[in-house]
Amino acid sequence: MMEELGIHVEVQRLAFVSEDFFDYEGQKFHEIGFYYVIALPEAHKLYSEIEVKGLEDNGKLTFRWFSLDELEHMEVYPVFLKKELHTLHDVKSIQHFIQK
């Protein structure tokens, strides 16, 4: 979050580990992603903004909030997030996903 938005956050816990196996331009890749539950500083302006420009590439990257219901109609990667974000606060163990 510091690199992308310049914001210090509190990491609360690791929620998901995702392993993706895929081919790209004739090469095989194994990507490992770590997904954390975080908290922004209290009353941070990001809570009230719908869109925020990132720091990289002179602000060309835009971050945007979406409701969980909106995600159901969007293309989201990794795909497990659509389902698992609904129960994020109920499940306290680290979930591991392998996608081939």
C-alpha positions as CSV (number, residue, x, y, z in Angstrom):
1,M,0.0,0.0,0.0
2,M,2.9,2.3,0.6
3,E,4.3,1.6,-2.8
4,E,1.0,2.0,-4.6
5,L,-0.8,4.7,-2.7
6,G,1.7,6.1,-0.2
7,I,-0.4,4.9,2.8
8,H,0.8,3.2,6.0
9,V,-1.6,0.3,6.8
10,E,-2.0,-2.1,9.7
11,V,-1.7,-5.7,8.6
12,Q,-4.2,-7.7,10.6
13,R,-3.6,-11.2,9.2
14,L,-2.7,-13.3,6.2
15,A,-6.0,-14.5,4.7
16,F,-5.2,-16.3,1.4
17,V,-2.2,-17.9,-0.3
18,S,-2.8,-18.4,-4.0
19,E,-0.7,-20.5,-6.4
20,D,-1.2,-20.0,-10.1
21,F,0.4,-22.2,-12.8
22,F,0.1,-20.7,-16.3
23,D,1.8,-20.4,-19.7
24,Y,2.7,-17.0,-21.0
25,E,4.4,-16.4,-24.3
26,G,5.6,-20.0,-24.4
27,Q,7.0,-20.1,-20.9
28,K,5.6,-21.8,-17.9
29,F,5.1,-19.8,-14.7
30,H,4.3,-20.5,-11.1
31,E,3.1,-17.4,-9.3
32,I,2.5,-17.3,-5.5
33,G,0.3,-14.5,-4.1
34,F,-0.2,-13.5,-0.5
35,Y,-3.4,-11.7,0.4
36,Y,-3.8,-9.9,3.7
37,V,-6.6,-8.3,5.7
38,I,-5.5,-4.8,6.4
39,A,-6.8,-1.7,8.1
40,L,-6.3,1.9,6.9
41,P,-5.5,4.6,9.5
42,E,-8.8,5.7,11.2
43,A,-10.7,8.3,9.4
44,H,-8.4,8.1,6.3
45,K,-9.7,9.9,3.3
46,L,-9.6,6.7,1.3
47,Y,-12.6,5.4,3.2
48,S,-14.8,8.2,1.6
49,E,-13.3,8.3,-1.9
50,I,-14.6,6.1,-4.7
51,E,-11.5,6.4,-6.9
52,V,-7.9,7.1,-6.0
53,K,-5.0,7.7,-8.4
54,G,-1.9,5.5,-7.7
55,L,1.6,6.8,-7.3
56,E,3.2,4.8,-10.1
57,D,3.3,5.9,-13.7
58,N,2.3,9.5,-12.9
59,G,-1.0,8.5,-11.5
60,K,-2.2,6.5,-14.5
61,L,-3.2,3.6,-12.3
62,T,-6.6,4.1,-10.7
63,F,-7.8,2.2,-7.6
64,R,-11.6,1.9,-7.0
65,W,-13.8,0.5,-4.3
66,F,-16.5,-2.0,-5.4
67,S,-19.2,-3.6,-3.3
68,L,-19.1,-7.4,-3.0
69,D,-22.3,-7.5,-5.0
70,E,-20.7,-5.6,-7.8
71,L,-17.9,-8.0,-8.0
72,E,-20.3,-10.8,-8.9
73,H,-20.7,-9.2,-12.3
74,M,-17.1,-8.4,-12.9
75,E,-14.0,-10.3,-14.2
76,V,-11.9,-10.7,-11.0
77,Y,-8.6,-12.4,-10.6
78,P,-7.7,-14.6,-8.9
79,V,-11.2,-16.0,-9.4
80,F,-11.5,-17.5,-5.9
81,L,-11.8,-13.9,-4.5
82,K,-15.4,-13.5,-5.8
83,K,-16.6,-16.2,-3.4
84,E,-14.1,-16.0,-0.6
85,L,-14.3,-12.3,0.1
86,H,-17.9,-12.8,1.3
87,T,-16.7,-14.9,4.2
88,L,-13.4,-13.2,4.8
89,H,-14.3,-12.1,8.4
90,D,-15.9,-15.4,9.4
91,V,-13.0,-17.6,8.4
92,K,-9.9,-17.0,10.6
93,S,-7.6,-19.7,9.2
94,I,-5.3,-19.1,6.2
95,Q,-6.8,-20.5,3.0
96,H,-4.6,-21.9,0.3
97,F,-5.8,-22.0,-3.4
98,I,-4.1,-23.8,-6.3
99,Q,-5.2,-22.8,-9.8
100,K,-3.9,-24.6,-12.9
